[in-house]
């Protein structure tokens, strides 16, 4: 069995930690992690609950492959009702924390209620205790991890925590583990903060036992690793250049959202790209990039570890930021850079470090700054209101605003609401580049049409990690499709959405899908887990997870009207590049997508679909 | 005619010495095809993966027959991905 069959239920109101058996009937239907934790959430909370109330729950969950020999098997997810989106949230993180939870003997931890005082959960194998976190409240994610390790005299403890952003309930606060990995999106850190839960610290020494058929598992995982090693993308491209290599590609294709999506190409994209991170700086003769890095069990190692220029204005008086630190990854570099017109690589790295240190999603933060800069450009926001000059391209403004937002200072409080609420407050809701309250990632859907449908129908708000059709439309994985047409995109999006649900539920990284198909994952799951895990079953599980999330959102009050894009992307054509003159064809794709999904014209799954999926 | 060749990621090693910002301006024959423009740079075929003219993908089977026009930008990447 890939599962430990054990759940920890933590009632923060009562201060109790209670083990209970994993619901194996649900595990058989939802596999693990995103799927299984979402099933628990859906069964246990009112969909209309206020995300920041004690009645919301938050679940940290592993999958059956988490902590195993499967490549990239280090993932865990945080499932809750999202503070930013009011929709179901599932944020996925790598690093080493997820594997440690498995090693301690737990599949997931369900947090409910609200602690009267700040606490952290300490798990040491079977031992589970809520401990006082008064001395940790106010500390950064980095300080929290260091303090907990020191106080327990164990550097092997793995920590997930919130920083100032989560404590202040910044609506896009994230949960940071292993210093620079994060369950980043939808405001899961704000939910954690609302519960007065500062951190989860785990030490597990049990390893993973009980793999159903170990010889078959060894064979399947080795075969999977060979596929990854032999593939040019996962074996060479990602380790060498990381995700940041996309900066020039997407810019060349005219799909790099720039200055709050006013433009689709950024004239300074080259200065913030992977290639730029490899170049030696004139100031110190060193390259920005120090090395690549891998999460637990990963044989791809796409992560970036970099050092900032010590003479840069942002850190010249702050030596604590001079060391090697995680980043930049493509999404952060885009959101902090092109989205605001900022072409200063060092400033982006500084802002990214502060997002990691204080626990903020750099995508939503950067995109919200972009919206504020447009409001400033239009004269709707003034220097007096913001507290500084905030024109597009200002690295100084970016670096100051990241501090103000994390700490809830001045205009930072407004930014901390996210772009949708901020733009609505200032009478320009249409300037928020978001869906369901969550900001877009780094692909303009006028130049990559399928991503418009991806964003509009994502169950957790605008997100590229729910159906990454960029793989097909740009990179030709598994087959090349035309990014400028809507033809075939509803089918493509559905296929990506369902398959991604399975990768997430298994506890592996979605980046394996650049080389693996579900046919590569299936023998690993089958060998690890009891029961039937055929391709047919996995395909059904993926579709079931997607529809379960959909039903939660509908019950929460979301409608087909929420499956839409901001007017800018539907009415303002791209100005340059291959997509010049194009808007996104969401209105053509959406009805086709609903039909393919087996949903009615209001986006509600019909009875036949629900019956087929056992929902 | 003049065109711009851009080589990214590991392909940057195949640019002439002194090339900056991953690009070089070229003087090529009128209506030169993609493969004709790339030939002098001896790019490994396996690394000549993502080929764009002005941002538009040119599939492998069309690279021998697709001509460039004055002022076009030809950009090439090895197999890469991101997220």
Interface residues (C-beta under 8 A of the other chain):
Chain A: X231 X232 X233 X234 X236 X237 X238 X240 X241 X242 X243 X244 X245 X246 X248 X249 X252 X253 X254 X270 X274 X275 X330 X331 X464 X465 X468 X470 X471 X474 X475 X476 X477 X480 X482 X483 X510 X511 X514 X577 X578
Chain B: X6 X8 X9 X10 X12 X21 X22 X46 X47 X49 X50 X52 X54 X55 X56 X57 X59 X73 X75 X77 X78 X79 X80 X81 X82 X83
